[in-house]
Amino acid sequence: MRNSNPIQILVVDDEQSIRRLIDKELSSPERLITTAGTAEEAFARVRKKRFDVIVLDIQLPDGNGLELMERFQELVPGVEIILITGYGDIDSAVEAMKMSAYDYITKPFNLDRLELVVEKAFQRVCLQRENRLLRHKQGENPPHKLIGNTAFVEEVRYLIRKVAPTHVPVLITGESGTGKNVVSRNIHHQSQRADQPLITKNCGTLQKELILSELFGYRKGSFTGASESRDGLLALAHRGTLFLDEIGELPMEVQASLLRVLENQTYRSVGGRDEQQVDIRFIFATNRNLVEEVEAGRFSQALYHRLNVFNIELPPLRDRVEDIPMLVEYFRQKLSFGPAPCRVSRRAMQCLLAYNWPGNIRELQNVIERGIILSENDLITERGLPHELVESTRETATADTPFVPLSEMEKAHILRVLKYVKDNRAKAAEILGIGRKTLYRKLKTYEIEEGGM
C-alpha cells in the first residue's frame, strides 16, 4: 500500500548534470529529491533529514559507494540503496547485492527504469515498516513463507501450487532444518481446507507406549488411568490437514494402523469397538532415507508406497547459498526487538555466506537471533557470531576475496540443477528459466559435459 507521505530520495553523484537530470525528471508531489555531489555532503544531508531511498554513485571523489553503503545504513535504518555507476563491473554488482543493495544500475541509465526501481524500493520500505508495526501491535510473527529466489525454491513453490488443491498425501523430504514445517503450512493454506485446522505432530516426540492413544484416541477404561474417553489427533484433524513430521520415527506396529487410515479413512480408537470415519489430508516429512529404512526392515514398504504419492525434496542450505542474504534479511526483520531491525556488517555477512550450514535454515535463524542479542549499536558483527562458525570460514571469507566470481556461481548453480533433474537438459532449462540453446551454450562455455562433469 502506497504511503500518503512523499518519497524522500537522496541522489549522490559527482556529476552535476546527472543530479540536475534526476531532480528535474523525477521530482513530483509524490517524490522529493535532495542531491549531493560528494560523500561528505551526503552525510551532512542524512544527519538533518530522514530518507527512504538513496541513489548512490559508486565512484565518488571522496569515497567508494560500496564502502559507504554500511555507513548510510547505520545512519538511516530501513533505507533502501540503489547503486549507479559508469562502469559495467559485474563483480561490483554481485558484491552490492550481497551487501543488501536494493538494485544496481549502470550509466547511461534509462530514467523510466530508474523511476520504476525507486518506486519498488519505496514499496519495500513501506512493507517493512508495516510488518514491524503489525508485530508490535499484535505480538505475532509474520506468516510462514518460503524465502529465496533460486531455481530450487521456485521449483518447490511450483510443486506446492500444483499439489495443494488436491487431496493426495504429500511426503516432504530433506535434511533437518530445511523448512519442512514451512512447506507443510504453505500446502495447507493454499488448499481447499485452508479454513480448517492444520494439526502438526512430531513423531519423534511421541512416547512409544502412548503413540496409538495419541493418534487414535482412547475410550474410558481401555487402560489403567483412562478415566475418561479422549479424542486423538485424527479426530482433531477431521476435515483438515494432519502433518506428521519425522514419520520415519514411527514404530512398525503403529505403521500398519496408519496405513489403514490412509487407505480407507477409517480408524478405531484404543479400546473402541466401532470404526470411525474421518476426512483428512495427510502431509508427512522425514530427514531419513525411507528407501533404505524399508530395505533395513525398519519401515513398512506398503506404507512407504502409500504415503509417497507426491514427493517434495528440500535442498540443504549449502546448495542455495544465493538465498542466504534474503534469509538473513527475513530473520533480522522478524527477530529484532528494538525500534529498528539490526543490520549485519559486511564481514559478518561474508562469514554467513562462506559457512557450510549443517543445521540448515534452523541453524541460520539461531545464529541471527544470537547475533541480535550480541549486537552493538543495532549492528551484528563478526564478534556476535558463534566462534566455531567464524573459525571455519576464516580461510574462505577473507576481506580480499569475499565472493567468488559470478561465472563460478552460475556454473555451480547449473551443475546443481542438472544433478537435481538427473541431467535432463530440457527440464534443467525450464527450471533455470532459459532456452535450451542458451543452456547448451553455457554448458559449452563452462565445459560441462554429459552427466555434469
Secondary structure, DSSP 4 states (H G I P E B T S, - for coil): ---SSPEEEEEE-S-HHHHHHHHHHH-BTTEEEEEESSHHHHHHHHHHS--SEEEEESEETTEEHHHHHHHHHHHSTT-EEEEEESS--HHHHHHHHHTT-SEEEESS--HHHHHHHHHHHHHHHHHHHHHHHHHHHH--PPPP-----SHHHHHHHHHHHHHTTS-S-EEEE-STTSSHHHHHHHHHHTSTTTTS-EEEEEGGGS-GGGHHHHHH-B-TTSSTT--S-B--HHHHTTTSEEEEESGGGS-HHHHHHHHHHHHHSEE--BT--S-EE---EEEEEESS-HHHHHHTTSS-HHHHHHHTTEEEEPPPGGG-GGGHHHHHHHHHHHH--SSSPPEE-HHHHHHHHH---TTHHHHHHHHHHHHHHT-BTTEE-GGGS-HHHHHHTTTTS-SS--S--HHHHHHHHHHHHHHHTTT-HHHHHHHHTS-HHHHHHHHHHTT--TT--
